[in-house]
Amino acid sequence: MSQVSVVSGGGRGIGRAVALALGAAGHPVCVNDTGVALDGSAPDPATAERCAEEIRAAGGRALALDVDARTPKAAEQLVARVAEWAGHPPTVLVHAAGTLRDAMAHKASADDWAEVLGSHLSVGVELTRAMLPDVRAGGYGRIVYLGGAAGLVGSVGQAAYATAKAALFGLTRAVALELASRDVCVNYVAPFAHTRMTEAIPPVTEQLREYLRHAPRATPADVAPFVAWLCSPSAAGVSGQVFGARGAEVSIWSQPRPVAAVVDTSGWDAAGLDAVARPALEPHLVPLESEFDLFGGPPLAVERSSGDQP
């Protein structure tokens, strides 16, 4: 089967590490990256080419594009260009692109919301839509959305980012269900690695300062093997899942399911909700915790020899 890959945001950070891993595995890889700064400004078309050249230098096959794929036309043109170059439509999508404009929900401007939702969500949606007709027809595909813990548990000062990542979780489940009868696997990975995004996180608490002090122990190269595995035929049957990857650790996350219920066949009113429903449901309320509260400590480092490079 053909393993033609598209990696959005493939020029830097985790996207770059994944593109290099897919290239090393023998995939023809399209590295798509507009090369923008973290806030979406100052595009650098050479960003994608630098990663593509690394893949070629290692003996792989790579195409560099700098397409802003948040519109249907742009995404369709990208997919057509990849199919023409590779001789086969792309069957693997790793969506790692995204910008960051941190602000509290009420302080982020409309432009901030539009930029962050566009780069994370719209690009993921449009590339998925553009690829799915060929993937469905061929009966094989792999899609990995690089989400984030913020999209699953929230994050103070990152309302737009958390919203976009949460929407990608919904997209993961919907597309996985729609394609469950085919060998098409769609998964969500919440990675943690030391990138320019983590460098931009303000250390506003002692807990966060300590956590970020250890962040360099978790590198993009640590995340890449797991994502590349999810993109391989070996991951058949693994779909609709939420995984975490940080340093030497990979994890699977629980997903929303009913955990308790209370019934009043006569119909609920405020008094009944206060007297019966709240006491029954309150023990199951989910704490308001951030991703930094969920883990028992800093990421575990991957042991490397002195000659290894992350």
ZADO-1210 file (C-alpha; in nm, 4 decimals, padded with zeros to 6 digits):
<atoms>
<atom x="00.0000" y="00.0000" z="00.0000" code="MET" pos="1"/>
<atom x="00.1125" y="00.3532" z="-00.0651" code="SER" pos="2"/>
<atom x="00.2358" y="00.5587" z="00.2283" code="GLN" pos="3"/>
<atom x="00.2477" y="00.9123" z="00.0898" code="VAL" pos="4"/>
<atom x="00.2521" y="01.1527" z="00.3829" code="SER" pos="5"/>
<atom x="00.1598" y="01.5159" z="00.4359" code="VAL" pos="6"/>
<atom x="00.2910" y="01.6848" z="00.7498" code="VAL" pos="7"/>
<atom x="00.1414" y="02.0267" z="00.8147" code="SER" pos="8"/>
<atom x="00.3689" y="02.2434" z="01.0238" code="GLY" pos="9"/>
<atom x="00.6466" y="02.0068" z="00.9221" code="GLY" pos="10"/>
<atom x="00.9265" y="02.2605" z="00.9132" code="GLY" pos="11"/>
<atom x="00.9799" y="02.3075" z="01.2856" code="ARG" pos="12"/>
<atom x="00.9371" y="02.1455" z="01.6242" code="GLY" pos="13"/>
<atom x="00.7386" y="01.8255" z="01.6562" code="ILE" pos="14"/>
<atom x="00.6163" y="01.8455" z="01.2958" code="GLY" pos="15"/>
<atom x="00.9736" y="01.8517" z="01.1711" code="ARG" pos="16"/>
<atom x="01.0706" y="01.5558" z="01.3905" code="ALA" pos="17"/>
<atom x="00.7741" y="01.3563" z="01.2596" code="VAL" pos="18"/>
<atom x="00.8525" y="01.4455" z="00.8978" code="ALA" pos="19"/>
<atom x="01.2111" y="01.3272" z="00.9457" code="LEU" pos="20"/>
<atom x="01.0901" y="01.0019" z="01.1033" code="ALA" pos="21"/>
<atom x="00.8444" y="00.9344" z="00.8209" code="LEU" pos="22"/>
<atom x="01.1125" y="01.0107" z="00.5647" code="GLY" pos="23"/>
<atom x="01.3519" y="00.7713" z="00.7374" code="ALA" pos="24"/>
<atom x="01.0809" y="00.5029" z="00.7229" code="ALA" pos="25"/>
<atom x="01.0714" y="00.5353" z="00.3451" code="GLY" pos="26"/>
<atom x="00.7611" y="00.7482" z="00.3059" code="HIS" pos="27"/>
<atom x="00.7522" y="01.0131" z="00.0362" code="PRO" pos="28"/>
<atom x="00.6840" y="01.3145" z="00.2587" code="VAL" pos="29"/>
<atom x="00.5327" y="01.6520" z="00.1813" code="CYS" pos="30"/>
<atom x="00.6623" y="01.9011" z="00.4354" code="VAL" pos="31"/>
<atom x="00.4109" y="02.1842" z="00.4375" code="ASN" pos="32"/>
<atom x="00.4973" y="02.4884" z="00.6453" code="ASP" pos="33"/>
<atom x="00.4439" y="02.8581" z="00.5853" code="THR" pos="34"/>
<atom x="00.7291" y="02.9339" z="00.8246" code="GLY" pos="35"/>
<atom x="00.5381" y="03.1950" z="01.0207" code="VAL" pos="36"/>
<atom x="00.6375" y="03.3244" z="01.3610" code="ALA" pos="37"/>
<atom x="00.4548" y="03.1853" z="01.6613" code="LEU" pos="38"/>
<atom x="00.1841" y="03.4528" z="01.6342" code="ASP" pos="39"/>
<atom x="00.1233" y="03.3849" z="01.2636" code="GLY" pos="40"/>
<atom x="00.3261" y="03.6758" z="01.1268" code="SER" pos="41"/>
<atom x="00.6424" y="03.6959" z="00.9134" code="ALA" pos="42"/>
<atom x="00.6195" y="03.3888" z="00.6870" code="PRO" pos="43"/>
<atom x="00.9442" y="03.2239" z="00.5801" code="ASP" pos="44"/>
<atom x="00.8972" y="02.9958" z="00.2765" code="PRO" pos="45"/>
<atom x="01.2428" y="02.8438" z="00.3287" code="ALA" pos="46"/>
<atom x="01.1320" y="02.6726" z="00.6514" code="THR" pos="47"/>
<atom x="00.9736" y="02.3740" z="00.4766" code="ALA" pos="48"/>
<atom x="01.2616" y="02.3413" z="00.2315" code="GLU" pos="49"/>
<atom x="01.5168" y="02.3137" z="00.5114" code="ARG" pos="50"/>
<atom x="01.3395" y="02.0105" z="00.6564" code="CYS" pos="51"/>
<atom x="01.2811" y="01.8573" z="00.3129" code="ALA" pos="52"/>
<atom x="01.6510" y="01.8893" z="00.2374" code="GLU" pos="53"/>
<atom x="01.7346" y="01.7048" z="00.5592" code="GLU" pos="54"/>
<atom x="01.5096" y="01.4191" z="00.4486" code="ILE" pos="55"/>
<atom x="01.6698" y="01.4077" z="00.1050" code="ARG" pos="56"/>
<atom x="02.0197" y="01.4207" z="00.2532" code="ALA" pos="57"/>
<atom x="01.9334" y="01.1107" z="00.4569" code="ALA" pos="58"/>
<atom x="01.8230" y="00.9272" z="00.1424" code="GLY" pos="59"/>
<atom x="01.4513" y="01.0004" z="00.1611" code="GLY" pos="60"/>
<atom x="01.2099" y="01.1649" z="-00.0772" code="ARG" pos="61"/>
<atom x="01.0539" y="01.4973" z="00.0186" code="ALA" pos="62"/>
<atom x="00.8520" y="01.7828" z="-00.1280" code="LEU" pos="63"/>
<atom x="00.8534" y="02.1242" z="00.0384" code="ALA" pos="64"/>
<atom x="00.5412" y="02.3424" z="00.0185" code="LEU" pos="65"/>
<atom x="00.4442" y="02.6627" z="00.1979" code="ASP" pos="66"/>
<atom x="00.0667" y="02.6533" z="00.1512" code="VAL" pos="67"/>
<atom x="-00.1675" y="02.8183" z="00.4004" code="ASP" pos="68"/>
<atom x="-00.4226" y="02.5375" z="00.3830" code="ALA" pos="69"/>
<atom x="-00.7031" y="02.6875" z="00.5880" code="ARG" pos="70"/>
<atom x="-00.9291" y="02.7293" z="00.2809" code="THR" pos="71"/>
<atom x="-01.0839" y="02.4490" z="00.0729" code="PRO" pos="72"/>
<atom x="-00.9181" y="02.5650" z="-00.2484" code="LYS" pos="73"/>
<atom x="-00.5710" y="02.5832" z="-00.0940" code="ALA" pos="74"/>
<atom x="-00.6028" y="02.2401" z="00.0679" code="ALA" pos="75"/>
<atom x="-00.7318" y="02.0806" z="-00.2518" code="GLU" pos="76"/>
<atom x="-00.4469" y="02.2319" z="-00.4518" code="GLN" pos="77"/>
<atom x="-00.1953" y="02.1037" z="-00.1980" code="LEU" pos="78"/>
<atom x="-00.3318" y="01.7488" z="-00.2148" code="VAL" pos="79"/>
<atom x="-00.3349" y="01.7586" z="-00.5957" code="ALA" pos="80"/>
<atom x="00.0238" y="01.8839" z="-00.6007" code="ARG" pos="81"/>
<atom x="00.1363" y="01.6036" z="-00.3695" code="VAL" pos="82"/>
<atom x="-00.0434" y="01.3406" z="-00.5778" code="ALA" pos="83"/>
<atom x="00.1223" y="01.4703" z="-00.8943" code="GLU" pos="84"/>
<atom x="00.4654" y="01.4711" z="-00.7302" code="TRP" pos="85"/>
<atom x="00.4390" y="01.1303" z="-00.5609" code="ALA" pos="86"/>
<atom x="00.2412" y="00.9528" z="-00.8313" code="GLY" pos="87"/>
<atom x="-00.0237" y="00.8607" z="-00.5751" code="HIS" pos="88"/>
<atom x="-00.2664" y="01.0615" z="-00.3599" code="PRO" pos="89"/>
<atom x="-00.1528" y="01.1138" z="-00.0012" code="PRO" pos="90"/>
<atom x="-00.2764" y="00.8531" z="00.2440" code="THR" pos="91"/>
<atom x="-00.1169" y="00.9837" z="00.5639" code="VAL" pos="92"/>
<atom x="-00.1835" y="01.3189" z="00.7301" code="LEU" pos="93"/>
<atom x="-00.0054" y="01.4465" z="01.0375" code="VAL" pos="94"/>
<atom x="-00.1496" y="01.7839" z="01.1330" code="HIS" pos="95"/>
<atom x="00.1038" y="01.9669" z="01.3469" code="ALA" pos="96"/>
<atom x="00.0539" y="02.3229" z="01.2224" code="ALA" pos="97"/>
<atom x="-00.0672" y="02.5951" z="01.4521" code="GLY" pos="98"/>
<atom x="00.0021" y="02.9395" z="01.5897" code="THR" pos="99"/>
<atom x="-00.0287" y="03.0801" z="01.9389" code="LEU" pos="100"/>
<atom x="-00.1681" y="03.4059" z="02.0713" code="ARG" pos="101"/>
<atom x="-00.2081" y="03.3609" z="02.4426" code="ASP" pos="102"/>
<atom x="-00.4713" y="03.5698" z="02.6168" code="ALA" pos="103"/>
<atom x="-00.7605" y="03.5266" z="02.8584" code="MET" pos="104"/>
<atom x="-01.0889" y="03.4523" z="02.6823" code="ALA" pos="105"/>
<atom x="-01.2244" y="03.8037" z="02.7355" code="HIS" pos="106"/>
<atom x="-00.9012" y="03.9766" z="02.6362" code="LYS" pos="107"/>
<atom x="-00.8171" y="03.7920" z="02.3138" code="ALA" pos="108"/>
<atom x="-00.9218" y="03.9957" z="02.0115" code="SER" pos="109"/>
<atom x="-01.1412" y="03.8649" z="01.7325" code="ALA" pos="110"/>
<atom x="-00.8294" y="03.8533" z="01.5154" code="ASP" pos="111"/>
<atom x="-00.6492" y="03.6459" z="01.7803" code="ASP" pos="112"/>
<atom x="-00.9340" y="03.3963" z="01.7902" code="TRP" pos="113"/>
<atom x="-00.9569" y="03.3794" z="01.4113" code="ALA" pos="114"/>
<atom x="-00.5824" y="03.3263" z="01.3689" code="GLU" pos="115"/>
<atom x="-00.5524" y="03.0498" z="01.6261" code="VAL" pos="116"/>
<atom x="-00.8711" y="02.8685" z="01.5251" code="LEU" pos="117"/>
<atom x="-00.7747" y="02.9013" z="01.1600" code="GLY" pos="118"/>
<atom x="-00.4225" y="02.7651" z="01.1914" code="SER" pos="119"/>
<atom x="-00.5107" y="02.4730" z="01.4183" code="HIS" pos="120"/>
<atom x="-00.8681" y="02.3805" z="01.3323" code="LEU" pos="121"/>
<atom x="-00.9371" y="02.5078" z="00.9800" code="SER" pos="122"/>
<atom x="-00.6116" y="02.3684" z="00.8410" code="VAL" pos="123"/>
<atom x="-00.6856" y="02.0302" z="00.9999" code="GLY" pos="124"/>
<atom x="-01.0423" y="02.0266" z="00.8703" code="VAL" pos="125"/>
<atom x="-00.9588" y="02.1355" z="00.5164" code="GLU" pos="126"/>
<atom x="-00.6650" y="01.8988" z="00.4696" code="LEU" pos="127"/>
<atom x="-00.8802" y="01.6150" z="00.6008" code="THR" pos="128"/>
<atom x="-01.1651" y="01.7041" z="00.3656" code="ARG" pos="129"/>
<atom x="-00.9293" y="01.7302" z="00.0701" code="ALA" pos="130"/>
<atom x="-00.7675" y="01.3924" z="00.1368" code="MET" pos="131"/>
<atom x="-01.0708" y="01.1855" z="00.2362" code="LEU" pos="132"/>
<atom x="-01.2207" y="01.1136" z="-00.1077" code="PRO" pos="133"/>
<atom x="-00.9049" y="00.9326" z="-00.2209" code="ASP" pos="134"/>
<atom x="-00.8499" y="00.7739" z="00.1206" code="VAL" pos="135"/>
<atom x="-01.2048" y="00.6375" z="00.1252" code="ARG" pos="136"/>
<atom x="-01.1762" y="00.5087" z="-00.2294" code="ALA" pos="137"/>
<atom x="-00.8467" y="00.3366" z="-00.1549" code="GLY" pos="138"/>
<atom x="-00.9659" y="00.1936" z="00.1754" code="GLY" pos="139"/>
<atom x="-00.6476" y="00.2886" z="00.3586" code="TYR" pos="140"/>
<atom x="-00.5282" y="00.5918" z="00.5494" code="GLY" pos="141"/>
<atom x="-00.3772" y="00.7253" z="00.8667" code="ARG" pos="142"/>
<atom x="-00.4553" y="01.0631" z="01.0240" code="ILE" pos="143"/>
<atom x="-00.2911" y="01.1967" z="01.3378" code="VAL" pos="144"/>
<atom x="-00.3917" y="01.5307" z="01.4827" code="TYR" pos="145"/>
<atom x="-00.1321" y="01.6741" z="01.7175" code="LEU" pos="146"/>
<atom x="-00.3650" y="01.8138" z="01.9772" code="GLY" pos="147"/>
<atom x="-00.2753" y="01.9136" z="02.3270" code="GLY" pos="148"/>
<atom x="-00.3665" y="01.8575" z="02.6878" code="ALA" pos="149"/>
<atom x="-00.5072" y="02.2115" z="02.6846" code="ALA" pos="150"/>
<atom x="-00.7794" y="02.0900" z="02.4499" code="GLY" pos="151"/>
<atom x="-00.8759" y="01.8142" z="02.6917" code="LEU" pos="152"/>
<atom x="-00.8531" y="01.9841" z="03.0317" code="VAL" pos="153"/>
<atom x="-00.8264" y="02.3552" z="02.9494" code="GLY" pos="154"/>
<atom x="-00.5473" y="02.6042" z="03.0079" code="SER" pos="155"/>
<atom x="-00.5551" y="02.9474" z="03.1714" code="VAL" pos="156"/>
<atom x="-00.4730" y="03.2243" z="02.9257" code="GLY" pos="157"/>
<atom x="-00.5015" y="02.9966" z="02.6224" code="GLN" pos="158"/>
<atom x="-00.8745" y="02.9958" z="02.5513" code="ALA" pos="159"/>
<atom x="-00.8414" y="03.0098" z="02.1721" code="ALA" pos="160"/>
<atom x="-00.5704" y="02.7434" z="02.1645" code="TYR" pos="161"/>
<atom x="-00.7639" y="02.5128" z="02.3985" code="ALA" pos="162"/>
<atom x="-01.0818" y="02.5587" z="02.1944" code="THR" pos="163"/>
<atom x="-00.9069" y="02.4710" z="01.8695" code="ALA" pos="164"/>
<atom x="-00.7430" y="02.1622" z="02.0166" code="LYS" pos="165"/>
<atom x="-01.0719" y="02.0490" z="02.1727" code="ALA" pos="166"/>
<atom x="-01.2385" y="02.0755" z="01.8331" code="ALA" pos="167"/>
<atom x="-00.9686" y="01.8524" z="01.6846" code="LEU" pos="168"/>
<atom x="-01.0645" y="01.5883" z="01.9407" code="PHE" pos="169"/>
<atom x="-01.4227" y="01.6026" z="01.8154" code="GLY" pos="170"/>
<atom x="-01.2973" y="01.5754" z="01.4583" code="LEU" pos="171"/>
<atom x="-01.0888" y="01.2729" z="01.5562" code="THR" pos="172"/>
<atom x="-01.3866" y="01.0860" z="01.6945" code="ARG" pos="173"/>
<atom x="-01.6230" y="01.1786" z="01.4121" code="ALA" pos="174"/>
<atom x="-01.3909" y="01.0822" z="01.1267" code="VAL" pos="175"/>
<atom x="-01.2790" y="00.7653" z="01.3067" code="ALA" pos="176"/>
<atom x="-01.6417" y="00.6556" z="01.3430" code="LEU" pos="177"/>
<atom x="-01.7261" y="00.7426" z="00.9836" code="GLU" pos="178"/>
<atom x="-01.4356" y="00.5357" z="00.8502" code="LEU" pos="179"/>
<atom x="-01.4442" y="00.2491" z="01.0998" code="ALA" pos="180"/>
<atom x="-01.5339" y="-00.0016" z="00.8274" code="SER" pos="181"/>
<atom x="-01.2120" y="00.0742" z="00.6388" code="ARG" pos="182"/>
<atom x="-00.8446" y="00.0493" z="00.7277" code="ASP" pos="183"/>
<atom x="-00.8424" y="00.4203" z="00.8042" code="VAL" pos="184"/>
<atom x="-00.7220" y="00.5125" z="01.1516" code="CYS" pos="185"/>
<atom x="-00.7652" y="00.8567" z="01.3029" code="VAL" pos="186"/>
<atom x="-00.6041" y="00.9467" z="01.6343" code="ASN" pos="187"/>
<atom x="-00.5297" y="01.2439" z="01.8585" code="TYR" pos="188"/>
<atom x="-00.1918" y="01.2846" z="02.0252" code="VAL" pos="189"/>
<atom x="-00.1351" y="01.5331" z="02.3050" code="ALA" pos="190"/>
<atom x="00.2419" y="01.5795" z="02.2975" code="PRO" pos="191"/>
<atom x="00.4711" y="01.7606" z="02.5327" code="PHE" pos="192"/>
<atom x="00.8129" y="01.8575" z="02.4024" code="ALA" pos="193"/>
<atom x="01.0496" y="02.1483" z="02.4320" code="HIS" pos="194"/>
<atom x="00.9663" y="02.3737" z="02.1368" code="THR" pos="195"/>
<atom x="00.9215" y="02.7434" z="02.0719" code="ARG" pos="196"/>
<atom x="00.5654" y="02.7041" z="02.2055" code="MET" pos="197"/>
<atom x="00.6832" y="02.5861" z="02.5465" code="THR" pos="198"/>
<atom x="00.9424" y="02.8627" z="02.5501" code="GLU" pos="199"/>
<atom x="00.6569" y="03.1120" z="02.5114" code="ALA" pos="200"/>
<atom x="00.4687" y="02.9873" z="02.8198" code="ILE" pos="201"/>
<atom x="00.4993" y="03.2493" z="03.0969" code="PRO" pos="202"/>
<atom x="00.6210" y="03.0890" z="03.4236" code="PRO" pos="203"/>
<atom x="00.3501" y="03.2509" z="03.6340" code="VAL" pos="204"/>
<atom x="00.3596" y="03.0007" z="03.9225" code="THR" pos="205"/>
<atom x="00.6352" y="02.8173" z="04.1055" code="GLU" pos="206"/>
<atom x="00.4847" y="02.4864" z="03.9912" code="GLN" pos="207"/>
<atom x="00.4967" y="02.6023" z="03.6313" code="LEU" pos="208"/>
<atom x="00.8495" y="02.7364" z="03.6679" code="ARG" pos="209"/>
<atom x="00.9668" y="02.4009" z="03.8000" code="GLU" pos="210"/>
<atom x="00.7838" y="02.2123" z="03.5268" code="TYR" pos="211"/>
<atom x="00.9271" y="02.4283" z="03.2506" code="LEU" pos="212"/>
<atom x="01.2743" y="02.3967" z="03.3989" code="ARG" pos="213"/>
<atom x="01.2601" y="02.0278" z="03.3133" code="HIS" pos="214"/>
<atom x="01.0916" y="02.0788" z="02.9744" code="ALA" pos="215"/>
<atom x="01.4138" y="02.0482" z="02.7702" code="PRO" pos="216"/>
<atom x="01.4313" y="01.6843" z="02.8802" code="ARG" pos="217"/>
<atom x="01.1361" y="01.6118" z="02.6493" code="ALA" pos="218"/>
<atom x="01.2347" y="01.6687" z="02.2876" code="THR" pos="219"/>
<atom x="01.0376" y="01.6619" z="01.9616" code="PRO" pos="220"/>
<atom x="01.2464" y="01.3612" z="01.8577" code="ALA" pos="221"/>
<atom x="01.0996" y="01.1685" z="02.1526" code="ASP" pos="222"/>
<atom x="00.7446" y="01.2185" z="02.0245" code="VAL" pos="223"/>
<atom x="00.8170" y="01.1341" z="01.6599" code="ALA" pos="224"/>
<atom x="00.8562" y="00.7525" z="01.6803" code="PRO" pos="225"/>
<atom x="00.5130" y="00.7091" z="01.8370" code="PHE" pos="226"/>
<atom x="00.3424" y="00.9356" z="01.5843" code="VAL" pos="227"/>
<atom x="00.5234" y="00.7593" z="01.2987" code="ALA" pos="228"/>
<atom x="00.4044" y="00.4255" z="01.4353" code="TRP" pos="229"/>
<atom x="00.0438" y="00.5483" z="01.4401" code="LEU" pos="230"/>
<atom x="00.0941" y="00.6376" z="01.0726" code="CYS" pos="231"/>
<atom x="00.2082" y="00.2864" z="00.9825" code="SER" pos="232"/>
<atom x="00.0187" y="-00.0292" z="00.8818" code="PRO" pos="233"/>
<atom x="00.1171" y="-00.1721" z="01.2219" code="SER" pos="234"/>
<atom x="-00.1377" y="00.0588" z="01.3870" code="ALA" pos="235"/>
<atom x="-00.4340" y="-00.1075" z="01.2127" code="ALA" pos="236"/>
<atom x="-00.7367" y="-00.1132" z="01.4413" code="GLY" pos="237"/>
<atom x="-00.6108" y="00.1708" z="01.6611" code="VAL" pos="238"/>
<atom x="-00.8504" y="00.4558" z="01.5871" code="SER" pos="239"/>
<atom x="-01.0475" y="00.7250" z="01.7641" code="GLY" pos="240"/>
<atom x="-00.8021" y="00.7267" z="02.0537" code="GLN" pos="241"/>
<atom x="-00.6380" y="00.9988" z="02.2593" code="VAL" pos="242"/>
<atom x="-00.2732" y="00.9440" z="02.3412" code="PHE" pos="243"/>
<atom x="-00.0115" y="01.1412" z="02.5266" code="GLY" pos="244"/>
<atom x="00.3580" y="01.1507" z="02.4455" code="ALA" pos="245"/>
<atom x="00.6215" y="01.3259" z="02.6527" code="ARG" pos="246"/>
<atom x="00.9839" y="01.2298" z="02.6857" code="GLY" pos="247"/>
<atom x="01.0200" y="00.8552" z="02.7353" code="ALA" pos="248"/>
<atom x="00.6511" y="00.8140" z="02.8158" code="GLU" pos="249"/>
<atom x="00.3493" y="00.7365" z="02.5989" code="VAL" pos="250"/>
<atom x="00.0044" y="00.7175" z="02.7535" code="SER" pos="251"/>
<atom x="-00.3564" y="00.6600" z="02.6592" code="ILE" pos="252"/>
<atom x="-00.6171" y="00.8993" z="02.7957" code="TRP" pos="253"/>
<atom x="-00.9702" y="00.8306" z="02.9124" code="SER" pos="254"/>
<atom x="-01.2528" y="00.9837" z="02.7120" code="GLN" pos="255"/>
<atom x="-01.5858" y="01.1356" z="02.8198" code="PRO" pos="256"/>
<atom x="-01.8352" y="00.8712" z="02.9283" code="ARG" pos="257"/>
<atom x="-02.1299" y="00.8816" z="03.1714" code="PRO" pos="258"/>
<atom x="-02.0030" y="00.7961" z="03.5199" code="VAL" pos="259"/>
<atom x="-02.3163" y="00.8499" z="03.7293" code="ALA" pos="260"/>
<atom x="-02.6867" y="00.9138" z="03.6765" code="ALA" pos="261"/>
<atom x="-02.9920" y="00.9954" z="03.8823" code="VAL" pos="262"/>
<atom x="-03.3533" y="00.9668" z="03.7663" code="VAL" pos="263"/>
<atom x="-03.6790" y="01.1377" z="03.8583" code="ASP" pos="264"/>
<atom x="-03.9613" y="00.9999" z="03.6451" code="THR" pos="265"/>
<atom x="-04.1922" y="01.2796" z="03.7579" code="SER" pos="266"/>
<atom x="-03.9612" y="01.5385" z="03.6064" code="GLY" pos="267"/>
<atom x="-03.6957" y="01.7567" z="03.7622" code="TRP" pos="268"/>
<atom x="-03.7505" y="02.0907" z="03.9326" code="ASP" pos="269"/>
<atom x="-03.5070" y="02.3180" z="04.1138" code="ALA" pos="270"/>
<atom x="-03.5884" y="02.1719" z="04.4553" code="ALA" pos="271"/>
<atom x="-03.5327" y="01.8170" z="04.3369" code="GLY" pos="272"/>
<atom x="-03.2098" y="01.9079" z="04.1630" code="LEU" pos="273"/>
<atom x="-03.0825" y="02.0698" z="04.4839" code="ASP" pos="274"/>
<atom x="-03.1997" y="01.7896" z="04.7133" code="ALA" pos="275"/>
<atom x="-03.1365" y="01.4795" z="04.5023" code="VAL" pos="276"/>
<atom x="-02.9398" y="01.5374" z="04.1821" code="ALA" pos="277"/>
<atom x="-02.6589" y="01.7488" z="04.3214" code="ARG" pos="278"/>
<atom x="-02.5713" y="01.5161" z="04.6118" code="PRO" pos="279"/>
<atom x="-02.5724" y="01.2184" z="04.3755" code="ALA" pos="280"/>
<atom x="-02.3590" y="01.3793" z="04.1067" code="LEU" pos="281"/>
<atom x="-02.1292" y="01.6002" z="04.3137" code="GLU" pos="282"/>
<atom x="-01.8833" y="01.3236" z="04.4102" code="PRO" pos="283"/>
<atom x="-01.8143" y="01.2761" z="04.0403" code="HIS" pos="284"/>
<atom x="-01.7409" y="01.6386" z="03.9518" code="LEU" pos="285"/>
<atom x="-01.4116" y="01.6709" z="03.7643" code="VAL" pos="286"/>
<atom x="-01.1588" y="01.8981" z="03.9383" code="PRO" pos="287"/>
<atom x="-01.0503" y="02.2146" z="03.7625" code="LEU" pos="288"/>
<atom x="-00.6928" y="02.1050" z="03.7015" code="GLU" pos="289"/>
<atom x="-00.4481" y="02.2055" z="03.4312" code="SER" pos="290"/>
<atom x="-00.2206" y="01.9684" z="03.2443" code="GLU" pos="291"/>
<atom x="00.0571" y="02.0574" z="03.4869" code="PHE" pos="292"/>
<atom x="-00.1552" y="01.9174" z="03.7718" code="ASP" pos="293"/>
<atom x="-00.2223" y="01.5870" z="03.5966" code="LEU" pos="294"/>
<atom x="00.1294" y="01.4493" z="03.5888" code="PHE" pos="295"/>
<atom x="00.3141" y="01.3412" z="03.8980" code="GLY" pos="296"/>
<atom x="00.6401" y="01.5000" z="03.7917" code="GLY" pos="297"/>
<atom x="00.8495" y="01.6304" z="03.5053" code="PRO" pos="298"/>
<atom x="00.8834" y="01.4322" z="03.1819" code="PRO" pos="299"/>
<atom x="01.1168" y="01.1337" z="03.1932" code="LEU" pos="300"/>
<atom x="01.4152" y="01.1827" z="02.9677" code="ALA" pos="301"/>
<atom x="01.5035" y="00.9375" z="02.6934" code="VAL" pos="302"/>
<atom x="01.8471" y="00.7963" z="02.7644" code="GLU" pos="303"/>
<atom x="02.0866" y="00.8804" z="02.4833" code="ARG" pos="304"/>
<atom x="02.4491" y="00.8058" z="02.4182" code="SER" pos="305"/>
<atom x="02.6827" y="01.1038" z="02.3959" code="SER" pos="306"/>
<atom x="02.6742" y="01.0941" z="02.0150" code="GLY" pos="307"/>
<atom x="02.2967" y="01.0921" z="01.9808" code="ASP" pos="308"/>
<atom x="02.1220" y="01.4124" z="01.8798" code="GLN" pos="309"/>
<atom x="01.7612" y="01.4854" z="01.9806" code="PRO" pos="310"/>
</atoms>
